[in-house]
Every structure is written in structure tokens, then in C-alpha cells.
Amino acid sequence: MWTERVRTAALRHRVAVGVVWLLVLLLGGAVAVLGLGRLDQSFTASDGPGHRANLAVQERYGNGAAVAPLVAVVTWPDARDAQALADALERAAGPGARTVSYAATGDEGFLGADGRTEYALVYPAAGKPDLAGLTAVEEAAVTLRAGLRSALPGARVEVTGVLPLQHDSALAGPGAVALAAKAVCAVGLLLVLVLAFRSPLGVLAPLLLAAVTSVGALVLVEAVAGFTEISFVVVYLVPVTALVVAVHRRARPPGAAAARAAVTGGAAGAAACAVLALFPAAFLRSVGVAGLAVCAVGTAAALTLGPVVGPVAGPVVGPVVGPVVGPVVGPRAVPRPVRIPRALPGAGPVQGNRVLSASLPAVGLALLVLLTGAATQLRVGNPEARALVASGPARDGLDLLTAAGVPSGVLNPLEVLVPEGADAAAVAARAARVPGVLLAAAPADWRRPGSALVVVVPEAEPMTAAGAGTVTALRSALAGTGALVGGSGVVDRDLVDGVYGLLPYAVPSAALAAFGVLARRRGRGPAARAVLGGLLAAGASAGALVVLWQWGPAGTGAVTGWVPLVVGTFAFCVSLERSAGGPGRAGIVAAGAGALAVLAVGIGPQVELALLVSGFAAGAVVDALAAVPAWPHPRVHSDWSRPRGTIPSSIDDRDHRPDRSRHGT
């Protein structure tokens, strides 16, 4: 078979192969770092009506749009002085900033119920919806807070907002418990790898394969980003997928069967991801291109670099089930089966094992189904403000705001771009009558030649059901006026409509592509089971996010929109890789390694990072649950008693014959 010829050639030219992959790692790593700027860093859904409105606002006004404003909150010791706040805002916000408050509009929606608190919205001059722009807004928050406190010494002044809350979350750093958990996960990762591969070089082998796969895949993704929009989220997807797939492949007994499994799993994953890349949504295209690159580069590394590092790393031992072989030192070397201990005669232990083998698949399947059902309740959007950080300056501002009876929806206002010829005041009046709108105003200085802006402040945050309903009702109310509804509050809605609305078409298409590849290699029945397992793994991963975060103690109310897409793609590709390898506990090793690796990196107070890493960990664990029905039992499966010199596999029926190419016949 051609895979055996590739492996043979790699072994014959092992030095050249090693040098090539070393250059990929070193030079490719430098290229990948330099090319990160090609990736789109906006984290917004392109092509939706809100995105188009935000682009127009950004072009004409230079700020705002998809970037949530800063919210200055002032509590006066006695009577309010709205004009003093307006004057202080003009000086502290800096040139080019847009501000709106009670003094500019006379709208009592800017006032708290306590009679002493008022707030103002501030859009800093620099604030594009990318990483650099968000950093500029965070810096502006510090400047604004200091300027207002200096100008209003008698009042309590706080500055909050979505971005300051996220920034404080990132600055908080992990506490002692989180640091201990990170250390435990890191040690656990090393322990899992050492137990699986039993040598330092054996531990390094999958890490090396994951490293070259990650670098090579990122270089390919950045090359594609030169002519089409690719989201920055692929930076998270690529290395985690590469690591788990590399551990999967390294944990299999080396040989022709393992090579064929790598090709089958890689081809199935690549086919599914290629289909995703064809859909007209930036996030789907991004995860599709990234998954395709990981599958392609990872398979190439497994076929060429894998045989080279295998003999050096030593035999695969430990918790891997199946005939374990020694290192392959040449293309004609005969595998050396290791004697597998069998159960002693007697009904007790064997009967117990049979009961366990019968119950584990049912439990695993039930958990997968329940978690997949929970995924139907997924609410897409940024986590609610109260869940972003527990303490800090921005949280103090949020608490001051809500204590005065001001709803948290003010953190994500909408901006309505009114075209020339339309009456901005009339548009604001119509918007103010929409249910769920706290206030709508048309500031006199929010005008440019040919357009005007209306600010609409909702009562509920946009990721909630009430907030989403307000956005929908506002768009309906303004239909026919020519006004475009933008602002930070529409980003989540665009993501639901523009990306998740395509999933009923994208998911079956990707599944059919993977099925076509697997059916040709393994037959329709095994292919159908593998694809169904992958879909369950992807759905259960999203369901785990719902259970852990929406319904869990954190109470985020929503899951960051792009996280389930990244996690689902990861879970699906990893599940296909596991299925291609057939029965065995290699999936358990890979699941443990992947889960511990991401947890060691991501445990901490930053909610969105914690969402992502917990999703990856859940994806690895649910894939292990999906592998439970495939665990072989030594008293049931005949693979354990194959004659010496055969290489069992479940790639297809042909792989159960002796691998004659290994014996030179």
C-alpha cells in the first residue's frame, strides 16, 4: 500500500526527513508568529445587517459601532449636577470622543432611581473592533476614571463597561486554589504521558508531532488569510487539536495499520472541514480551513516523522489496549507481540468484567445523549456582565449602577445610523416606544454630512432572551425608514442569524463528506457509527458548556458565540481520528492529555478563556465516553489471541490479514 511505501522511504531517509520537519518547526514558527496580523481579530460576525451598519458607523464616525462604550457612573453626595458631569466628560474623554448624558438629552433614562446617581456613555476616539482597538479602549477607561475623579472630587465616580470588566478579569490572575489546580493538571499531564509511553523520549514524541503540526497548519491558515477572511479563533483550535490527534496516533501500536488509521482519520476530518470552509460565514470558514490544515499537516507528519521518532522514542506501552509491539527499526522488521495477561479461570472476576463492559457503554451513551440534549438550550453571546469578574474597579462601577436601579443593558447600547433626509428625532421617538427600550436619543453633536446617529439603550443585555427580542423588535419598528441598526448589542444577534443559522446545512454536509471517506475505507456501518459518534461528541461538548456555565454556579447566562464552533470542530475531528484507529484505550490517553493540557493553561478568573478551555476539556472527555463502547474485552474479542506476526486493526476487513509488506512477501 502507498502508506507503507511512504513509511519505508521516510525510514530510509530519516535524516533528511528530520531536517525538513526541524526547518518547518523553526522557520515555520517564525513565519507563523509574523503572520498573525493577517488574521481577522474582530471576533464579529461578518456580512450580517448589524455588521454592515457597524462598518458604516465606524467609517463615518471613527469609533463606537461594534465596540461597547465606557459607562461613567457618578453618585452625587446631595443634589445632582448634570452640567458639571457633562463639562467633566468633555475634558476627560479626550478629543474625538463621543459622549451622551442627561445634560445633552434631558432623557431621564440616564438617571438612577435613587435620585443621586446618573451615568453617561463614552465612545473613545480610538476603538476599532480588533485587539489593538480594544486595548485602546481599556487604556481610555483608566484615563477617563482619573480625569472624572479629579474634576468631580465631591462625588463618587466609577467607570465600567464590557471591555473594562473583561480587562479586570484578565488582570485578576489566578488565586492560590487556581494555581494549585493548574499545577496539578500540569503534573497530571506529564504523568499520563509517562505512564503511556514510559520514557522521556516517548513523552516528547507526541509533543514533537503536535508542535510541527501546529506550526505547519498555522502557516497554511495564514497563507489562506492572505486572500480571504480568517478569524483569530483558529489560534486556539489548531494547537489543541494537533496535540490530541498526535497523542492518539502515538498511542497506537506502530505499523502499517496505524499508518492507514492516520490516513483514514485525517482524510475524513479534512473532508468534513473542507465542506465547512465553503460556507459563506467567516467563523465557519475559519474553523473549516484550520481543521483542514491540521488534518493535512498532521497526517503528513504521522506518515513521515512518526516512523522516524518511533524507534527513538521506544515502544508504546502502558494503558493502551491491544497487541503492543516493539520499535520498528526497519521496513522489514517483524512486530514483536507482547504476551497479554488473561483472566484466570473462575466466574467471579470474569463475570464482574462482563458486567462492567456491559454497563459502561450504556452509561457513556446516556451521558452523551443528555449533554447533546442540553446543547439545544445553548444561548449564544458574551457572558452577562455580572459573571465577567467578581471584583475590581469596573465591577465597582457595575455594582454602583445596578444599586441605583439602572439595568445592565446600558452596557451594550445600540446605535442607529439615520440616512440623510430622515428625521433623527422622529427615529429616536419611534425607537423609544419599542418594548424593552430604556431610552432613545438623538444627540445634536452626533451628526456628520449625510447622516446622524441615534443612541438606543435597552433594558436587558443582548445575550438574554429579552435583549434579543428588543433588537428584533427595534429592527421591525424602524423598517422602511432607511435606518441601520448597529452597535455592540447586535453582534450576538448577527452571530446567531448569520452563523448558527447555517449549521442545519453545514453540519449534515460535513457529516456526509466524512461518511463518504470512511465508508470507502471501512464500510457503511462502521462509517455511520463513526460519524454519529463525532456528531454526538460535538453536540455533547456544547451541552457541557451549557451545563457548566449557563446553568452552573458561574451563571454566565450565555456562552461566547465562537466557542461552541471551535470546540465542536475539535470534538468532531478528534472523534473521527479515534474511530479510525479502532477499539482500544488510546482515546483515553489522548482525552486525558488534552483535557489536562488545556486546563493547566486556562484555569483562572478570565471567564471567556475558562469557557474555551473547559469546552476543549469537555470535548476530550466526551470523546473518551464515546470510546467506551469500543473498549475490547479479553474474553470476548479474538484480537487478543491472534497468531504471532499479524497486526490487528479495525480499519477495514482487509487489515485483519497479515501485513505481508512487513515480511517482504
N, C-alpha and C positions, 0 to 999 in steps of 0.2 A: 504494500500500500504506500501511497505517496508520503504519508506521515512518517513511516518508518525510514524512507529514503532521506527525508529531511533530517530526522534524528541522527541517522548514520553520518550524513555529511557534516552535521554540527559537531559530532564527536571526532571526526577525522580532522576538522579544522577548528578545534576548540580554542586555540589561542586567538585566532582571527575573530571568532565569534565573541570571545570575551572582550577583546579590544573594541569591537564595534559597539557592544552594549555599554561598555565603560564610557565611550565617547557620547553615546546617547544620554547617559546619566549626567555627565559633567557639562558637556556643551549644550545639550538639550535643556538641562536645568537652568543654565544662564539665559538661554533664549526664552524659556517659559516665564521666568521672572520679568524679563524686559518686556514681554508681550502681554502682560496682564492688563495693561492700559487699553488694549484692543477690545476687551470685554465690556459689555454694557453694565454699568454699575448703578442703574437707576432703580432696579427692583420694582418696576412698574409694568403694567400690562399694556403692551403696545396695540395700536390700531382700534382701541375702543373709543366710544364717543367722549368719555372723560379724558382719555389720554390726548385726543386731538384738541380738546378745549384747553387742557393744561399747556400743551405746546404753544397754542396761540397766546395764552396769558403770559407765559414765560418770554415769548418773543417780543411782545408789546410792552410789558411792564418790568421785565427783568428779574422778577422774584415771585415768591408765592407759588401758585399752581399746585403741583403735587407735593410740595414741601409744607408741612404743617407749620403754622406760625408760632411764635413765642406768645405766651399769655402772661401779661403783667398783672399781678393781683395786689391791690392796696386796701388795707383796712385803716380807716382814719380813727384817731382817738375820740373825736367828737363828731362834728358835722363833716359831711363830705365836701371836698373841694375839687370838683371835676376839672375846672380850668387849670388848677395847679398841676394835676396829673397830665393834662394834655401838653402843657408847656414843658414839663419834665421829659415827657416822651419825645418831643421834638428835638430836645438837646441830646438825650441819651441814646436814642435809636440810631443816630448817625445819618449822614447824607444818603439819599436814595432809598431809604426805608419807607414802607407804607404802614401807617397806623390808623386804627379806628377805635373810638371810645365813646362814652356817653356825651362828652363835651362836643364831639364832632357831629353827632347824630340826634341827640336828645332821646334816644331809644332806651327805655327803662330795662330792657333785656340785659344791658351792661351793668346793672346794679344788683347787689345781693339783697336777700330778704331781710338781713339784719339791720339795714339802714345805714351801715357804716362802710360796707365793702363794695368796691367796684373793680372791674377788670378791663383790660384793653388788649386788642390783638395787634401784634407787631410782626411785620414781614421784613426781615433784614434785607439789605441791598444785595448781599451775596447769599444765594440759597438755591442752587440748582439741585434737582433730584438725583444726585450721584454722591459718591463717597466724599469727594472734596467739598461739594456744596453743603452736605450735612455737617461736616466738620466746621465749616464757616458759621453755620447757624448755631452750633454748640458754643463756639467762641463768642458769638454775638450775645448769647444768653448771659454769659459771665459779665460782659461789658455793660449790658442793659441793667442787670441787677445792681451792679456797683453804682452806675450813674443815677438810677432812680433812688437808691438809698441815700446817696449824697444830696440829691435835690429835694427829697422829702424826709428830712430827719425826724419829724414828729410822727410819721405813720409807719406801720409795719408793711414792708414791701417784700414780695416774693415774685420770682419768675419761674414759670413752669411751662409745660408743653410736651408733646410726644417725644421730640428729639432730646430735650433735657432729661426727661425721665429715662430714656434709653441710655443716654450718656452716663447718668449717675449709676445705672445698673452695671454698666461696663467698668466703671471706676471702683465700684464697691469691693471687688475682689473676693475670692472665696474665703470663708471663715475657717476656723480650726477644724470643724467637722468636715467641711467640703475638702480641705486639703488632705485630711486623713483618708477620706474616701477616694480621692484621686490617687494617692499613694498606694492604697490597697488595690485599686484597679490596675495600676501600672505593674505592681509586683505580680498580681494575678495573671496579667498578660504574659509576662516572662515565664511564669510557672506553667501556664497552659502550653506555651511553645516548647519549653524544655521537656515537659512530660511527653509531648507528642513526638519530638524529634531527637531528644536525648543527647544533644551535643551543641556547643556554641555555634559551630558552623551550620548545624542543622537548623538552629533558630534563625540564623542570618539568611539562609537560603530563601524562604518565602518573603522576608523583608526586602531582600535584593530584587526579587522578581516584582514585588509591589512597587518598589521605587522606580525601576526602569519603565514599568507600565504607566505609572502616574506621569512621569516626565514626558514620555513619548506621546501619551494621549493628550496632555495639555498643549504640547507643541502643535499637534494636529488640530485641536479645537481652536487655538489662537489663529492658526492659518485660515480656518474656515471663517473666523470672526473678521477677517480682513475684507470680506465681501457680503456678509450678512450679519444680522444682529444676534449675538450670543450673550446670554446673561452671565453675570459673575457667579451665579449659584453653582456653576459647574466646578468651581474651585473646591467646593465641599464634596460633590458627588464623586469626582474622579479618584482621589486617593483612598477613600473608604472602600469603594467597590473594588479597586485594584488589590487592596490588602486582603479582603475576604476571599476573593477569587484565587489569589495566589496561595493562600493557606489551603483552600480546597484542593488545588492541584498538587501542591507539595505533599499533602497528607495522603494522597493515593499511592498505592504501590507503583513504582516506576515501571515503564514498559510501553509496549505498543498500545495496549488497551487504554492506558492513561492518556497517551497522546491523542488517541481517537476521541476519548471523552472530552479533552480540552477543545478539540476542533469542533465537536458537536455542540457543546455548550456555548462556545464562543460564537459559532455561526448562528445559533438560534437567538442568542441575545443581540447580536449585530443586526439580524434581520428585523427583529421587533423594534429596536431603537431607530433603525433606518426609516421605518414607517412613521414613527413619531416625529422624526426630523422633517417629514414632508408636510406636516400640518401648519397652517398659517397662524401660528401663535408663538411668540418669542420664547416663552418658557418651555413649551413642548419641543420646539426646535432645539433649544439649548440642551435639554436633558437627552434628547434623541441623539444629537451629534456627540455629546460626551459619552453616552453609553456605547455608541458605535465605536468610538475611538478606543475606549478601554477594552472592549471585546477584541478588536482587531490587534492592537499592540500586545495585549495580554496573551493572546493565542500565539502570536509570533514569538514572544519571549518564552512561553512554555515549550514550544517545539524546538527552539534553538538554544536558548540559555539554560533551560531546565535540565536537559541531559548533561550539560557541561558542569553545572554546580551540583548535580545529584550525587555523583561518586565522591566528590569532595566533602559534601555535607554529611554523608553517611546514610545508613539505612533508615527507612521510615518505620518507627516502632511506636509503642505507646498505645493510646486508646483507639487506634484505627482498626476496624474490624475487617477481616478478610485475609487472604493469604499474603503474608508480609514477605517481601523479598529483600535480598541484599542489594548492594550497589551494583549497577550495571557498569562494567569497566570497558566494555567494547560492544560493537554492534552485534557480535555473535555470541555474547555471553549468555549462558542459560540461567534463568532465575532460580534462586535457591529458596524453595518454600520453607517456612518455619513451622515446626510442629505446633498445632493449635490444641490447647488442652480441652478435653471433652468432659462433660459432666459424668460423674461416677454413677454406676448403676444404682437405681433406687428411685422410688416415686417421689420422695419428698422434694429435693431441690429442683428436679426437672419439672415437676408439676407446678412449683412456685414460679419458675421461669416462664412456663407456658401461660400461667395466669397473668403475669406481668406483661408478657408480649401481647396478650390479647387485650389488656386494658389500656395500655399506653396509647395505641393508635386511636382508640375511641376518645380518650381524654384530649389528646392533641387535636383531633379533628373538631371536637366540640368547642375547644377554645378558639380555634381558627374561625369557625363559623360565627361564634358570638362576637368576636372582635370585628369581623367583617360586617356584621350587622350594625355594630356601633359606628362604623365608618359612614353609614348612611346619615348619621346625625352630625357629621362634620360641618363646622361653621368656619368659613374661610375669612381671614382678616388679621390685622395686627391684634395682639392681645389687648385686653381692656387696660386702661391707664392704671387703675389701682393695682394691677398684677405685675406691672413692669419693675417696680423697685419698692422696697419696704421703707427706706429712709433716705434722707439726703435733701439738698436744697430744693430740687424740683418736686419731690414728694411733699415737702412742707407747703409749697405753693398750691399743689393739688388739694391737700387737706384743708388749707385756708379757704380755697374756692368752694369746695363742697360743703364745708361747715357753714358757709354763708348762704347755702341753698341754691348755688349755681350748678346746673347739671354738667356732667363731664363731657357732654357732646360739644362744648365750646372749644375743646382742644382740636377738633377736626372740622373746622368750618368749610363751607362750600363757597366757591367764587363763580359768579355768573357773568360771563362776558356778553355784554349787550352791544349789538352792532350799531353802526351809525344810522340815525333816523329813528331809532326806537327810544322810548322814554324810559330812562333808567329808574326814575322814581316810581313809575307805574309798574315796572317789572318787580321792583322791591315790594310794592304793596301787594301784588299778586302772590309773590313768594311767601310773604308774611302770613297769608291766610291758609297755607298748606299745613295740615295736621303734623305735629311733631317739630315745627319750626319755632325756635325761641325768639328769634328776631331776624329781620332783613332790612338792610340799609344801603343807600347809595351815596357814599361819601363824596363830597364835592371835589376833592382833590384826587379822586381815583378815576381820572379821565385822561385819555390820550386821543390824538386825532383819529377819528373814525370809530371809537369805541369807548365804553365806560364799564366799570366793574361794580357789581353788587355783591355785598357780603351776606351770606345766609348762614346763620348759626343754628344747628339742630340741637335738640334736647338730648338725644341719645347718640352714643358713639356709633360709627358706621358699621362696625362688625356685628352689632346686635341686630336682632330681627326688626326692632323698632327703627333703628337707624337706617337699615337697608330700605325699609318701607318709606321712610321720609325721602330718601334720594329718588326712589321710583316715582313717588307722588309729585315731587318737585319737577322732575323732567316732564311728567304728563301735564302739569299745570302751566308750564312755560312753552309747551309745544305750539308752534305756529308763530312765536314771537321772534324767531331767529336767534334767540339767546342760547349760548352754550354753557352747560353746567360742568364746572371743573372744581378744582380744589383737592385737598388731601382726602376729603371724605368720599370721593368717588373711585379712588384707586382700588379699594377692595371690591367694589361692585363691578368694576371693569374686569377684574381678575375672575370673578365668578362667571360673568357673562361671556367673556372672550376666551378664557382658557378652559375652565371646568365645563363650560357648555359644549366643548368639543370632545370631552372624554367619552361620551357614549359612542362616538365614532372612532376615536383614536385607540381606545383600549381593545375593542374587538379586532380592529385591523392589525394592531401589533401582535395580538394573540394568534391570529390566523397566520401571520408571517412566521412566528416561532413554531407553530404547529407544522407548517409545511416543511421546515427544515428537519424537525425532529421525526416526523412521520417517515421521511425518506430514509433516515438512519436507523430508527428503532421500531417503526411500525406505528399504526394509528392509535392503538390502545395505549401503549406507553407514552406516546406523544401527547395524547389528550390528557392523561393523568398529570404529566409534567407541566403542561400549560395551565391546567386547572389549579395545580399546586402553586404555580407562580402567581396567578391572579389572586388566590386566597392569601398568599404571603403579602402581596401589595396591599390588598384591602385590609387585612388584619393589622398591618403596620399603621395605616391611617386610623383604624379603630383604636389601636393602643394610644395614639396621640389624643384622641377624643377622651378616652377613659382617664388617662394620666393628667391631662391639662384642662380640658373643658369641664369635665366632671370632677376632677381630682381636687386635692387641697389647694393647689395654686389658683384654681378658678379663673383661668385666663379668659373664658367666655368665647374664645376663638383660637384658631391655630394659624400662624403666619402662612399666608397663602401659598408661597412657593415650596414650603417644607414638605407637605404630603406628596407633591410631584416628585421631588428629589428622592425622598425616602421610598416611595412606591417604585420608582425606576430601579433603585438599588435592590430592593427586595425581589423584584421580578427577575432581574438579571442573575442575582445570586442563586435564586431558586432553580432557574434553568441550568446553571452550572452544576448545582448539586444533583439534579435529576439526571444529567448527562453522565455522571460518574457512577450511577447505580447504587445498590444497597451498601451501607457502610456508615461508620461514625465519623468520617472525615468532615461531614457537615457540622457535627457537634464541635469539633476542634475549631473550625472556621467561625462558627457562631460565637463561641466563647472568646476567641481572639478579637473578632471585630467589635463585639459589644464592649469588652474591656478596654480596647484601644480608644474608642470614641468617648467612653465615659471618663477615662483618665485625662483626656484633653478637655472635655467640655463641662465637667461638673463645676458649678459655680452659680452666682446670683444672676448672671445675664440671662434673662428669660428666653430670648429668641435663640441664643446659642444652645441653651439647655433643651429647648424644643427640638432643635435639629439633632443633637447628639442622642437624645432619648429616642427619637424616631429611628435613627440608624441602629441603635442597640435593639430596639423592638423588632426592626426588620431582620436582624441577625437571629434573634431568639425565635421569632415565629417561623423562620426558615428551618430552624432546628426542630420545632414542633412538627412542621410538615414532613421532616425526615423520619419521624418516629415510626410511621407505618412501614418504612423500608428497612428498619433495623433487622438484620438477619438473626436467626436463632440457630445455634449449633446443632440442635437435634432435629431441625426441620429442613434446613437448606443443605443441599448436597454440595454446594460450592466449597464447603469446608473439607471435603474428602476427595477433592479432585486428584487425579494421579500427578505424580511429580513431573514438572516440565510443562504444565498447562497454566494459562493465565486467564482466570475467570474474569468476566466483566458483564455488565448488563447493557452495553451499548446497543447491541443487537444480537440475534441468534448466531451470527457468524463469529462473534467474538468468543463463543464458548468452545470453539475448536482450537486445537493447539496452534500457537503462533509460529508457523513454520519459518517465517522470515527470521526469527530469532535464532533458529538452529541451522540456517543456511540451506534448507530444503525447499 
